[in-house]
Amino acid sequence: MKSKISPQHYSKYKIEPITFILANDLDFCQGNIIKYVLRYKDKNGLEDLHKAKQNIEFLIEKLRKDNGKQTS
């Protein structure tokens, strides 16, 4: 049985998402986007893509607030 810490839907890649995320000092939303996009075919399908999309929306909103203006 595969460890819950390193489930097959992550460990099948040459670089596990957590290794990539930490090595590149990505923030929470960026890490979630990578995680959800990589696992959607093997775990939660469309639900994971919606989660990735929501995290992209969080980043867009943060950028808008940080810039004090609307961005496209």
C-alpha positions as CSV (number, residue, x, y, z in Angstrom):
1,M,0.0,0.0,0.0
2,K,1.3,3.4,-1.0
3,S,1.9,6.0,1.8
4,K,-0.7,8.7,2.2
5,I,2.2,11.1,2.4
6,S,3.2,10.2,-1.1
7,P,0.2,8.8,-2.9
8,Q,0.5,7.3,-6.4
9,H,-1.2,10.3,-8.1
10,Y,1.8,12.4,-7.0
11,S,4.6,9.9,-6.9
12,K,4.2,8.8,-10.5
13,Y,5.9,12.0,-11.7
14,K,9.6,12.4,-12.0
15,I,9.4,15.3,-9.5
16,E,6.7,15.2,-6.9
17,P,4.6,18.3,-6.6
18,I,5.7,19.0,-3.0
19,T,9.4,18.8,-4.0
20,F,8.8,21.3,-6.9
21,I,6.7,23.6,-4.8
22,L,9.2,23.8,-1.9
23,A,12.3,24.0,-4.2
24,N,10.7,27.0,-6.0
25,D,9.4,28.7,-2.8
26,L,5.9,28.9,-4.2
27,D,3.1,30.4,-2.2
28,F,0.0,28.5,-1.0
29,C,-2.2,29.2,-4.0
30,Q,0.5,28.5,-6.5
31,G,1.2,25.2,-4.8
32,N,-2.4,24.3,-4.8
33,I,-2.8,25.0,-8.5
34,I,0.1,22.7,-9.3
35,K,-1.2,20.0,-7.0
36,Y,-4.8,20.1,-8.3
37,V,-3.8,20.2,-12.0
38,L,-1.4,17.3,-11.6
39,R,-3.8,15.0,-9.8
40,Y,-7.2,15.7,-11.5
41,K,-7.1,12.7,-13.8
42,D,-6.3,10.3,-11.0
43,K,-8.2,11.6,-8.1
44,N,-11.2,14.1,-8.2
45,G,-11.5,14.9,-11.9
46,L,-13.5,18.1,-12.6
47,E,-13.6,19.0,-8.9
48,D,-9.8,19.3,-8.8
49,L,-9.8,21.5,-11.9
50,H,-12.4,23.8,-10.2
51,K,-10.2,23.9,-7.2
52,A,-7.2,24.9,-9.3
53,K,-9.4,27.6,-11.0
54,Q,-10.5,28.9,-7.6
55,N,-6.9,29.3,-6.5
56,I,-6.1,31.2,-9.8
57,E,-9.0,33.5,-8.9
58,F,-7.5,34.0,-5.4
59,L,-4.2,35.0,-7.0
60,I,-5.9,37.4,-9.5
61,E,-7.8,39.1,-6.7
62,K,-4.7,39.5,-4.6
63,L,-2.9,41.0,-7.5
64,R,-5.7,43.4,-8.1
65,K,-5.7,44.5,-4.4
66,D,-1.9,44.8,-4.3
67,N,-1.9,46.9,-7.5
68,G,-4.8,49.0,-6.3
69,K,-6.5,48.6,-9.7
70,Q,-8.3,46.1,-12.0
71,T,-6.1,43.8,-14.1
72,S,-7.2,41.7,-17.1
